[in-house]
């Protein structure tokens, strides 16, 4: 028989809801979920937001976050049911036998303490090693995880390392006590594709070298396919499908799993540009106040009516800074922005109401882009009042038309943002932008925080609206699958410069410059062995250089 480390049977997890004006109600978050994890193996948990992935992962530590409680089932680790252990037993379990890697390492580390102090803390607290042994193991893990200067890396503070390095440092923290099981909770979701590939490779090698078992939680099936031996697909707190990775990826049985597998294959047919662009960025150079160097250098791009320019690149490449220049939030030190045949004033306060109306923006995080105390009626209605002076019944009619356009329909107009899902919130932000009847909308990573199926729905909605309204998009993203699904032309940015630019078919066809080649090769493919192939290719390239 297989050597089973984690054996979960009939898991049920509940929470208490407090509807306004009604008595508290118990709701079921996870219902009748069963699975096993063998020693040295990885089980991937995949599904959309709210599917119960993180809740199930944390149950391996008998932990419920935010009032969530485990109300049924058996959770066996190393042959014992941890649900019946007392507080003392659970304290010995957490951080020793079972450890956790959070999605946001930046939020998980104490900014006032050096990394080494935090990485060995749990190991010392559980008496797994002496300080000297723990620090020696940490340095060894830094090397395995590809962190720079392993001997001195731990002396740095969290703010002195990059996001990808901090995520690997958190993996070192989880592995330092030599646990039996590690729960990885979306450890690469917030990273660029180039950084993600390094972290994924480091995690996979660390799992292989240490022989630890793992639960790997994500909403990206292409990512989980690279690190998992088995995959469990979840939806609405229930198991949809369970099997080995090859079966789930290549022969999915359930409709929902098939949709997850196929969602990344969408490809938008490139349109022929019209003669005159709606927006031209000419020789723009810009820097932030007191910054030592320019953030943008001699950027030249254009967008045509009814088309989409995708601006791609890793964090710090200048994508969002370009958007700030175009919107007037950051006046350039050189160059200009020409919109619909006229040069825009460089600073936002200098622009006319009409210039403001014609150029709108949709932000990455819909949660913080809307006032939580305002209803959807107020949020969408504000630009209708500001730009067109609509009031009363006429304004309500137009708001409802916009809600119909974004496929929300009846029953949403008087809801608050907290009553909507992530995808619904982003649709409301789209409706707010459309309310101004703009000629150009800047979309800043509008799908990066969404699940694949929800993101796919948003992309299809944007394309449908583009056909109907003839609106142009500047689409900022680091996801090449998104680029293929929506772009007509592409600008690849690296360290503030455009290193490759043109129609999508041209930019995505070889020969590539070094950076574009790196970017394209880092996009996870829905193929077993893809990660190993990428690692091997990079080793060969390194040896050749």
KOLFI-402356 format. One record per residue (C-alpha): x, y, z; residue in three letters. Coordinates in steps of 0.25 Angstrom, whole numbers, padded with zeros to 4 digits, always signed. Example, Ala and Ser with C-alpha at 12.3 -4.5 7.8 and 13.67 -1.06 7.14 Angstrom:
2
+0049-0018+0031Ala;+0055-0004+0029Ser;
This chain:
545
+0000+0000+0000Unk;+0004+0014-0002Unk;+0010+0022+0010Unk;-0001+0031+0013Unk;+0003+0044+0020Unk;-0011+0052+0020Unk;-0024+0045+0019Unk;-0036+0053+0019Unk;-0050+0047+0019Unk;-0064+0053+0018Unk;-0059+0067+0022Unk;-0070+0078+0025Unk;-0066+0092+0028Unk;-0076+0103+0032Unk;-0077+0118+0035Unk;-0088+0127+0041Unk;-0094+0138+0032Unk;-0101+0150+0038Unk;-0111+0155+0027Unk;-0116+0169+0030Unk;-0129+0169+0039Unk;-0129+0154+0040Unk;-0124+0144+0050Unk;-0110+0138+0048Unk;-0110+0126+0038Unk;-0100+0114+0037Unk;-0095+0113+0023Unk;-0087+0101+0018Unk;-0074+0105+0011Unk;-0068+0091+0008Unk;-0077+0078+0008Unk;-0073+0063+0008Unk;-0059+0065+0002Unk;-0049+0053+0003Unk;-0035+0051-0002Unk;-0021+0046+0001Unk;-0007+0051+0000Unk;+0005+0041+0000Unk;+0018+0044+0006Unk;+0027+0051-0004Unk;+0015+0054-0013Unk;+0008+0067-0017Unk;-0007+0069-0018Unk;-0012+0081-0026Unk;-0025+0088-0022Unk;-0031+0096-0033Unk;-0044+0104-0035Unk;-0050+0118-0035Unk;-0050+0127-0024Unk;-0060+0122-0013Unk;-0058+0108-0017Unk;-0052+0105-0004Unk;-0037+0102-0008Unk;-0031+0110+0003Unk;-0041+0106+0014Unk;-0038+0091+0011Unk;-0023+0094+0011Unk;-0023+0100+0024Unk;-0032+0089+0029Unk;-0019+0081+0029Unk;-0015+0089+0041Unk;-0028+0088+0047Unk;-0029+0103+0045Unk;-0041+0111+0041Unk;-0039+0125+0037Unk;-0049+0137+0039Unk;-0059+0129+0048Unk;-0059+0117+0039Unk;-0060+0104+0046Unk;-0058+0089+0043Unk;-0071+0082+0047Unk;-0070+0068+0041Unk;-0060+0058+0035Unk;-0047+0052+0039Unk;-0033+0058+0037Unk;-0022+0048+0039Unk;-0008+0052+0039Unk;+0003+0041+0041Unk;-0009+0032+0045Unk;-0015+0041+0056Unk;-0028+0049+0055Unk;-0023+0064+0058Unk;-0038+0068+0060Unk;-0038+0062+0074Unk;-0025+0067+0078Unk;-0025+0079+0088Unk;-0019+0092+0087Unk;-0005+0087+0092Unk;-0005+0076+0081Unk;-0009+0086+0070Unk;+0002+0096+0074Unk;+0012+0084+0073Unk;+0006+0081+0059Unk;+0006+0095+0053Unk;+0019+0100+0048Unk;+0026+0087+0051Unk;+0019+0075+0044Unk;+0011+0084+0035Unk;+0015+0098+0030Unk;+0009+0108+0021Unk;+0013+0117+0010Unk;+0004+0129+0008Unk;+0000+0136-0005Unk;+0006+0149-0001Unk;+0020+0148+0005Unk;+0021+0163+0006Unk;+0009+0163+0016Unk;+0014+0151+0023Unk;+0027+0156+0028Unk;+0030+0165+0039Unk;+0037+0178+0032Unk;+0044+0181+0045Unk;+0052+0168+0046Unk;+0063+0162+0038Unk;+0059+0150+0029Unk;+0068+0140+0036Unk;+0061+0143+0050Unk;+0048+0140+0044Unk;+0051+0128+0036Unk;+0057+0120+0047Unk;+0047+0125+0058Unk;+0037+0113+0056Unk;+0049+0103+0056Unk;+0054+0108+0069Unk;+0041+0109+0075Unk;+0038+0095+0073Unk;+0052+0090+0077Unk;+0054+0084+0063Unk;+0069+0089+0062Unk;+0078+0098+0070Unk;+0080+0112+0065Unk;+0093+0108+0058Unk;+0087+0096+0052Unk;+0074+0104+0048Unk;+0082+0115+0042Unk;+0091+0106+0034Unk;+0079+0099+0029Unk;+0073+0112+0025Unk;+0086+0116+0017Unk;+0085+0102+0010Unk;+0071+0105+0006Unk;+0074+0119+0001Unk;+0084+0112-0009Unk;+0074+0101-0013Unk;+0064+0112-0016Unk;+0073+0120-0024Unk;+0074+0132-0015Unk;+0086+0142-0017Unk;+0098+0141-0007Unk;+0092+0130+0002Unk;+0102+0132+0013Unk;+0097+0147+0015Unk;+0083+0147+0009Unk;+0077+0145+0023Unk;+0083+0158+0028Unk;+0074+0166+0019Unk;+0060+0172+0023Unk;+0048+0168+0015Unk;+0048+0182+0007Unk;+0062+0179+0003Unk;+0058+0168-0006Unk;+0049+0166-0019Unk;+0035+0160-0018Unk;+0040+0147-0025Unk;+0052+0146-0015Unk;+0042+0148-0003Unk;+0033+0137-0008Unk;+0045+0128-0008Unk;+0049+0132+0005Unk;+0035+0128+0011Unk;+0037+0115+0004Unk;+0050+0114+0012Unk;+0043+0117+0025Unk;+0033+0106+0022Unk;+0044+0096+0019Unk;+0053+0099+0030Unk;+0047+0091+0041Unk;+0047+0079+0032Unk;+0032+0077+0032Unk;+0024+0065+0027Unk;+0014+0074+0019Unk;+0015+0088+0013Unk;+0002+0096+0009Unk;+0005+0105-0003Unk;-0006+0115-0004Unk;-0005+0122-0018Unk;+0010+0125-0016Unk;+0012+0130-0030Unk;-0001+0137-0034Unk;+0004+0151-0031Unk;+0017+0149-0038Unk;+0021+0153-0053Unk;+0023+0141-0062Unk;+0038+0142-0062Unk;+0038+0142-0047Unk;+0028+0132-0046Unk;+0036+0122-0054Unk;+0048+0123-0045Unk;+0039+0122-0032Unk;+0032+0110-0038Unk;+0045+0103-0042Unk;+0051+0106-0028Unk;+0038+0100-0021Unk;+0038+0088-0030Unk;+0053+0085-0027Unk;+0052+0088-0012Unk;+0040+0078-0011Unk;+0048+0067-0019Unk;+0061+0069-0011Unk;+0054+0069+0003Unk;+0044+0058+0000Unk;+0033+0067+0007Unk;+0018+0065+0003Unk;+0010+0077-0001Unk;-0004+0083-0004Unk;-0002+0093-0016Unk;-0014+0103-0017Unk;-0016+0111-0029Unk;-0026+0115-0039Unk;-0017+0113-0051Unk;-0017+0099-0056Unk;-0005+0101-0065Unk;+0003+0104-0053Unk;-0002+0093-0044Unk;+0001+0083-0055Unk;+0016+0086-0054Unk;+0017+0082-0039Unk;+0006+0072-0036Unk;+0005+0057-0036Unk;-0010+0058-0034Unk;-0021+0069-0036Unk;-0034+0071-0029Unk;-0044+0080-0036Unk;-0053+0088-0027Unk;-0065+0097-0029Unk;-0075+0103-0019Unk;-0068+0095-0007Unk;-0070+0081-0014Unk;-0061+0072-0022Unk;-0063+0072-0037Unk;-0052+0063-0041Unk;-0040+0056-0035Unk;-0029+0048-0042Unk;-0015+0048-0046Unk;-0009+0060-0053Unk;-0008+0053-0067Unk;-0023+0049-0067Unk;-0028+0063-0062Unk;-0020+0071-0072Unk;-0021+0061-0084Unk;-0034+0054-0082Unk;-0043+0062-0073Unk;-0057+0055-0070Unk;-0065+0067-0065Unk;-0070+0079-0073Unk;-0065+0089-0062Unk;-0051+0083-0063Unk;-0052+0083-0078Unk;-0055+0098-0078Unk;-0043+0100-0069Unk;-0034+0093-0078Unk;-0039+0100-0091Unk;-0040+0114-0085Unk;-0025+0118-0088Unk;-0026+0114-0103Unk;-0035+0126-0107Unk;-0028+0134-0119Unk;-0034+0148-0124Unk;-0033+0150-0139Unk;-0025+0162-0141Unk;-0032+0174-0148Unk;-0026+0183-0159Unk;-0023+0196-0154Unk;-0031+0209-0159Unk;-0022+0220-0166Unk;-0022+0230-0154Unk;-0019+0226-0139Unk;-0028+0230-0128Unk;-0015+0232-0119Unk;-0001+0234-0122Unk;+0010+0234-0111Unk;+0022+0241-0117Unk;+0036+0241-0111Unk;+0031+0240-0097Unk;+0042+0241-0086Unk;+0037+0242-0071Unk;+0042+0240-0057Unk;+0036+0241-0043Unk;+0040+0253-0034Unk;+0053+0250-0027Unk;+0055+0237-0035Unk;+0070+0235-0039Unk;+0067+0231-0053Unk;+0056+0232-0064Unk;+0045+0222-0063Unk;+0041+0223-0077Unk;+0051+0226-0089Unk;+0047+0230-0103Unk;+0034+0222-0103Unk;+0026+0222-0117Unk;+0013+0215-0119Unk;+0000+0217-0125Unk;-0014+0211-0124Unk;-0025+0211-0134Unk;-0040+0213-0133Unk;-0047+0200-0129Unk;-0034+0192-0127Unk;-0026+0188-0115Unk;-0011+0190-0112Unk;-0006+0181-0101Unk;+0006+0186-0093Unk;+0013+0175-0087Unk;+0025+0173-0078Unk;+0030+0170-0064Unk;+0027+0178-0052Unk;+0036+0191-0052Unk;+0036+0191-0068Unk;+0028+0204-0068Unk;+0015+0199-0073Unk;+0006+0206-0062Unk;+0015+0218-0063Unk;+0012+0219-0078Unk;-0003+0219-0074Unk;+0000+0230-0064Unk;+0006+0239-0074Unk;-0005+0237-0084Unk;-0016+0240-0073Unk;-0008+0253-0069Unk;-0005+0248-0055Unk;+0010+0248-0058Unk;+0015+0259-0068Unk;+0026+0255-0077Unk;+0040+0261-0077Unk;+0040+0260-0092Unk;+0031+0256-0103Unk;+0016+0257-0105Unk;+0002+0250-0105Unk;-0007+0253-0117Unk;-0021+0249-0116Unk;-0031+0249-0127Unk;-0022+0259-0135Unk;-0019+0268-0124Unk;-0008+0269-0114Unk;-0013+0267-0100Unk;-0008+0276-0088Unk;+0002+0268-0080Unk;-0004+0270-0067Unk;-0018+0265-0063Unk;-0023+0279-0057Unk;-0020+0285-0070Unk;-0029+0276-0078Unk;-0044+0280-0082Unk;-0056+0272-0077Unk;-0057+0267-0091Unk;-0043+0262-0092Unk;-0045+0255-0078Unk;-0058+0248-0083Unk;-0052+0242-0096Unk;-0041+0235-0088Unk;-0045+0226-0077Unk;-0038+0216-0068Unk;-0041+0202-0062Unk;-0033+0198-0050Unk;-0027+0185-0046Unk;-0033+0184-0033Unk;-0048+0186-0034Unk;-0049+0185-0019Unk;-0042+0198-0016Unk;-0046+0205-0029Unk;-0061+0206-0023Unk;-0066+0213-0011Unk;-0071+0202-0002Unk;-0082+0211+0004Unk;-0088+0215-0010Unk;-0098+0206-0017Unk;-0096+0202-0032Unk;-0106+0213-0036Unk;-0098+0224-0030Unk;-0085+0218-0035Unk;-0089+0217-0050Unk;-0098+0229-0048Unk;-0087+0239-0045Unk;-0081+0240-0058Unk;-0095+0241-0065Unk;-0097+0253-0056Unk;-0083+0259-0057Unk;-0082+0258-0073Unk;-0096+0258-0078Unk;-0104+0265-0066Unk;-0114+0253-0066Unk;-0124+0253-0054Unk;-0135+0245-0049Unk;-0142+0234-0057Unk;-0134+0237-0069Unk;-0121+0234-0061Unk;-0127+0222-0056Unk;-0131+0217-0070Unk;-0117+0219-0075Unk;-0111+0212-0062Unk;-0120+0200-0065Unk;-0116+0200-0080Unk;-0101+0199-0076Unk;-0104+0188-0066Unk;-0111+0180-0077Unk;-0099+0183-0086Unk;-0089+0177-0076Unk;-0099+0165-0074Unk;-0103+0168-0060Unk;-0117+0172-0063Unk;-0128+0173-0052Unk;-0126+0173-0037Unk;-0112+0179-0036Unk;-0115+0194-0037Unk;-0117+0196-0022Unk;-0106+0186-0017Unk;-0093+0190-0011Unk;-0079+0185-0016Unk;-0078+0176-0004Unk;-0090+0168-0009Unk;-0084+0165-0023Unk;-0073+0155-0027Unk;-0060+0159-0032Unk;-0064+0157-0047Unk;-0077+0165-0044Unk;-0069+0177-0038Unk;-0060+0177-0050Unk;-0072+0178-0059Unk;-0078+0190-0051Unk;-0064+0197-0053Unk;-0065+0194-0068Unk;-0080+0200-0068Unk;-0075+0212-0060Unk;-0064+0215-0071Unk;-0074+0212-0082Unk;-0084+0222-0076Unk;-0075+0234-0081Unk;-0076+0229-0095Unk;-0060+0229-0097Unk;-0052+0227-0109Unk;-0041+0220-0102Unk;-0041+0212-0089Unk;-0028+0208-0082Unk;-0029+0194-0075Unk;-0019+0193-0065Unk;-0017+0178-0061Unk;-0032+0177-0061Unk;-0033+0161-0061Unk;-0020+0158-0053Unk;-0027+0156-0040Unk;-0039+0148-0046Unk;-0040+0133-0047Unk;-0038+0128-0062Unk;-0053+0125-0065Unk;-0057+0139-0059Unk;-0045+0146-0066Unk;-0049+0139-0079Unk;-0063+0145-0078Unk;-0058+0159-0075Unk;-0049+0158-0088Unk;-0061+0153-0096Unk;-0069+0164-0091Unk;-0059+0175-0094Unk;-0057+0170-0108Unk;-0073+0170-0110Unk;-0073+0184-0105Unk;-0062+0188-0114Unk;-0070+0183-0126Unk;-0083+0191-0122Unk;-0076+0204-0117Unk;-0064+0204-0126Unk;-0056+0208-0113Unk;-0041+0206-0113Unk;-0033+0199-0102Unk;-0019+0200-0096Unk;-0018+0187-0089Unk;-0007+0186-0079Unk;-0004+0172-0075Unk;+0008+0162-0072Unk;-0001+0150-0076Unk;+0002+0145-0090Unk;-0010+0137-0091Unk;-0018+0149-0089Unk;-0011+0156-0100Unk;-0014+0146-0110Unk;-0029+0146-0106Unk;-0031+0161-0107Unk;-0019+0169-0115Unk;-0018+0174-0129Unk;-0004+0180-0126Unk;+0006+0178-0115Unk;+0017+0187-0109Unk;+0027+0179-0101Unk;+0034+0188-0090Unk;+0047+0185-0082Unk;+0053+0195-0072Unk;+0045+0207-0078Unk;+0047+0204-0092Unk;+0039+0198-0103Unk;+0048+0186-0108Unk;+0038+0180-0118Unk;+0025+0187-0124Unk;+0016+0183-0136Unk;+0004+0175-0140Unk;+0001+0163-0131Unk;+0004+0153-0142Unk;+0018+0160-0144Unk;+0022+0162-0129Unk;+0018+0147-0126Unk;+0026+0141-0138Unk;+0041+0138-0138Unk;+0052+0143-0138Unk;+0051+0149-0124Unk;+0060+0158-0117Unk;+0065+0152-0104Unk;+0055+0158-0094Unk;+0043+0155-0103Unk;+0048+0141-0104Unk;+0049+0140-0089Unk;+0035+0146-0087Unk;+0029+0136-0097Unk;+0036+0124-0092Unk;+0032+0127-0077Unk;+0017+0126-0080Unk;+0013+0112-0074Unk;+0007+0102-0084Unk;-0004+0092-0081Unk;+0007+0081-0083Unk;+0013+0071-0074Unk;+0028+0073-0074Unk;+0028+0087-0079Unk;+0035+0093-0066Unk;+0046+0082-0067Unk;+0048+0086-0082Unk;+0049+0101-0079Unk;+0059+0098-0067Unk;+0067+0089-0076Unk;+0067+0099-0088Unk;+0072+0110-0079Unk;+0083+0102-0073Unk;+0088+0099-0087Unk;+0087+0113-0091Unk;+0095+0117-0078Unk;+0105+0107-0081Unk;+0106+0112-0095Unk;+0109+0126-0091Unk;
